[in-house]
């Protein structure tokens, strides 16, 4: 088996009022809604595990990230989950 993982998503999986979401002015830059939506979606698409964590280059307490991991074991089920996650 191979494990594919990402500590935080490159697109919409990071809520950082000091970097990625700094130009959002409706107040949502101070919430973790994008990271939470990403993790919930990943769990439904078939990720083996999901995580919510903070840090990510701008410091503890300054950013929330969504991450995932997938175990790819060569089964048709793993292939279907991988397609759901990547496409």
N, C-alpha and C positions, 0 to 999 in steps of 0.2 A: 504493500500500500504506500501511497504518496500522500503527504499532507500539503494542501495549498492554503495559505493563510495571508491575512493582511491585518496589520495592527490598527490602521484607520484608513477609511476609504478616501480616494483622491477626489471624488465628486460627491458632494452633498453629505458626506459622512462626518464632517467636522463642524462644530459650532465654536467659533473663536472670535470674540468681539475685538481682539487685538490683531487679527490677521485675516483669515478667510471670510468671516462674516462682518468685518469692520464697517462696511458701507451699507448695512441694513439699518434703516432708521425708524422702523415701526415698533421697536422694542424687542422683537424676536431674536435679536443678536445675543440677548442675555439668557436665552433658554437653550435647552438641548433638544429641540424638536427635530432638527434634521438628523442628528445622530440616532435618536430613538426611532424615527421612522425607518432609517436604513436598517437598523438591527431587527426590528419587527419584520420588515420585508424579507430580510435574509433568512430569518427563521422559517417563514412560509415558503420561500423558494428552495429550501433544502440544505442550508448550511448545517454542518455537523455541530458547530458551536458558534455562539455569538458573544460579543463582549461590549460593554460600555466602560470606557476608561477616560482618565483625564491626564493632562500634561501635553505631550505632543509637540515639543519645541518651543512653546511660549511660556511654559511654567505650570506647576501644579495649581489647580483652581482657576486657571485662565482659559481652559478649553475643554470641551467634551468630544470624544471620538467614539465612533462605532466601528467595531472590528468583527472579523469572521474567520472561521477555519473550516476546511472541508477535507474529509478523508476520501481519497479516490482509490478504490480497491479493485477496479476493473469490472465491477458488476454493472448490469444494465441500469440498475437503480442509481448508482453513483454517476453514471453518464448522464442520465436524465436530470439529476440535481445540478450537475455542473452546467448543463445547457441552460437551466433556469437561472442560475446565478450569473452566468457570464453574458447571456444574450437576452 
